[in-house]
């Protein structure tokens, strides 16, 4: 994990982490989840190995998306795959994603989060989104997404901005969840 004062213009952790196929997922209450992730400075083989490891971690969890900060690397990188069960995988890596447009039409999904296990929150988000990003070859792309893919992209970009699904809850409910995870982190039994 990077300390807030440690420079992160290099992916120092990647060389160590990329030897592992499945990465450890950071969970609440780890403060790194509240950090705003820094831009990725270069797209190279180390970053591509991290992307592959993130996909393997996401699929093993199992999940629909994973942000680099969730594996302890506060960089603007996320992976998603919104393929339905039984469909062929559609892995998508977004480097330095930027939302260009959100639809006025809204959609509600019950969202879970690999960093907050066993918590699900109904969240209303724009039904469609257009994003600009670099692909794993460093080529700028634009994508308009709808449905689960749009929701997953917005959820993961929230992670890059230090925002979690519990932020959509009332303060009382959010505080109860945070207390539960702090107690678990200290080795206590959750109520």
C-alpha positions in Angstrom: 0.0 0.0 0.0 1.2 3.5 -0.8 1.3 6.1 1.9 -0.4 9.4 1.0 3.0 11.2 0.9 4.8 8.6 -1.2 5.1 9.5 -4.8 3.3 7.2 -7.1 4.5 8.2 -10.6 6.0 4.7 -11.0 4.2 1.4 -10.6 6.7 0.1 -8.1 4.3 -2.4 -6.7 3.6 -4.0 -10.1 6.9 -5.8 -10.4 6.2 -7.6 -7.1 2.5 -8.1 -7.5 2.6 -9.2 -11.1 4.4 -12.4 -10.2 1.2 -13.4 -8.6 -1.8 -14.3 -10.7 -4.5 -13.5 -8.2 -4.0 -10.3 -6.2 -5.3 -9.6 -2.7 -8.4 -7.4 -2.7 -8.3 -4.4 -0.2 -11.4 -4.2 1.9 -13.1 -1.7 4.1 -12.0 0.0 6.4 -8.6 0.3 4.6 -8.1 4.1 4.0 -6.6 3.5 0.5 -10.1 3.0 -0.7 -10.8 6.7 -0.1 -7.8 7.9 -2.0 -8.2 9.6 -5.4 -6.2 7.6 -7.8 -3.4 9.2 -9.8 -3.2 9.0 -13.6 -1.3 6.1 -15.2 1.8 7.7 -16.7 2.8 5.0 -19.2 1.3 2.0 -20.8 3.9 -0.8 -20.8 4.4 -4.5 -20.2 4.3 -4.1 -16.4 0.9 -2.4 -16.7 -0.4 -5.0 -19.1 0.7 -7.8 -16.6 -1.2 -5.9 -13.9 -4.3 -5.7 -16.1 -4.1 -9.5 -16.7 -3.7 -10.1 -13.0 -6.6 -7.8 -12.2 -8.8 -9.7 -14.6 -7.8 -13.0 -13.0 -8.5 -11.6 -9.6 -11.9 -10.2 -10.7 -13.0 -13.5 -12.4 -11.9 -15.5 -9.3 -13.8 -13.3 -6.8 -16.2 -13.4 -8.8 -16.9 -9.8 -9.9 -18.0 -7.7 -12.8 -15.4 -5.0 -12.3 -12.2 -4.1 -10.3 -10.3 -0.9 -9.9 -6.5 -0.9 -9.4 -7.0 0.9 -6.0 -8.9 -2.2 -4.8 -5.6 -4.2 -5.2 -3.6 -1.5 -3.4 -2.5 0.5 -6.4 -4.1 3.9 -6.5 -3.8 4.5 -10.2 -6.6 5.4 -12.7 -7.0 1.9 -14.1 -10.1 -0.4 -14.1 -11.2 -3.7 -15.6 -14.7 -4.8 -16.3 -16.6 -7.7 -17.9 -20.4 -7.4 -18.0 -20.9 -10.6 -20.0 -23.9 -12.7 -18.7 -23.3 -16.1 -17.3 -22.9 -18.6 -20.1 -21.8 -15.9 -22.6 -18.3 -15.5 -23.9 -16.1 -13.2 -21.8 -15.8 -9.6 -22.9 -12.9 -8.2 -20.9 -12.4 -4.5 -21.1 -9.5 -2.5 -19.5 -9.9 1.3 -19.2 -6.8 3.3 -18.4 -7.3 6.9 -17.3 -11.0 6.7 -17.9 -12.9 10.0 -18.2 -16.7 10.3 -18.3 -17.7 12.4 -21.3 -21.5 12.1 -21.0 -24.2 10.6 -18.8 -27.7 10.0 -20.0 -30.7 11.7 -18.3 -32.4 8.4 -18.2 -31.7 6.5 -14.9 -31.6 2.9 -14.0 -31.5 1.2 -10.6 -29.2 -1.8 -10.0 -28.4 -3.6 -6.8 -24.7 -3.2 -6.6 -22.2 -5.2 -4.6 -18.5 -4.5 -4.1 -15.5 -6.8 -3.8 -14.0 -4.4 -1.2 -17.2 -4.5 0.9 -18.2 -8.2 0.9 -21.8 -9.2 1.6 -23.1 -5.6 1.3 -25.5 -4.8 -1.5 -27.0 -1.4 -2.2 -29.7 -0.3 -4.6 -28.2 2.6 -6.6 -29.8 4.8 -9.2 -27.3 5.8 -11.9 -27.5 7.1 -15.5 -28.6 4.3 -17.8 -25.9 5.1 -20.4 -22.4 6.6 -20.2 -19.8 7.6 -22.8 -16.2 7.4 -21.6 -12.8 8.2 -23.1 -9.9 6.0 -22.1 -6.6 4.4 -23.2 -6.7 0.7 -24.0 -4.0 -1.7 -23.0 -2.0 -0.8 -26.0 -2.1 2.9 -25.1 -4.5 3.9 -27.9 -7.2 6.4 -27.0 -10.7 5.0 -27.3 -14.3 6.2 -26.7 -17.1 3.8 -25.7 -20.8 4.4 -25.1 -22.2 1.8 -22.7 -25.6 0.9 -21.4 -27.1 -1.5 -18.9 -24.8 -3.4 -16.6 -21.7 -2.3 -18.4 -22.6 1.4 -17.9 -23.3 0.7 -14.2 -20.0 -1.2 -13.7 -18.0 1.5 -15.4 -19.5 4.2 -13.2 -19.0 2.0 -10.1 -15.3 1.5 -10.8 -14.7 5.2 -11.7 -16.3 6.0 -8.3 -13.5 3.8 -6.8 -10.9 5.8 -8.7 -12.3 9.0 -7.1 -12.4 7.5 -3.6 -16.2 6.9 -3.6 -17.8 3.7 -2.4 -21.3 2.2 -2.7 -22.0 2.9 0.9 -21.8 6.6 0.1 -25.2 6.2 -1.5 -26.7 5.2 1.9 -27.9 7.4 4.7 -25.2 8.4 7.1 -26.6 6.1 9.8 -26.5 3.0 7.6 -23.1 3.9 6.2 -21.7 4.3 9.7 -23.1 1.0 10.8 -21.4 -0.8 7.9 -18.1 1.0 8.6 -18.2 0.0 12.3 -18.9 -3.6 11.4 -15.9 -3.8 9.1 -13.7 -2.0 11.6 -14.7 -4.5 14.2 -13.9 -7.4 11.8 -10.6 -5.8 10.9 -9.7 -5.8 14.6 -10.6 -9.5 14.9 -13.9 -9.0 16.5 -17.1 -10.9 15.5 -19.6 -8.8 13.6 -23.1 -8.6 14.9 
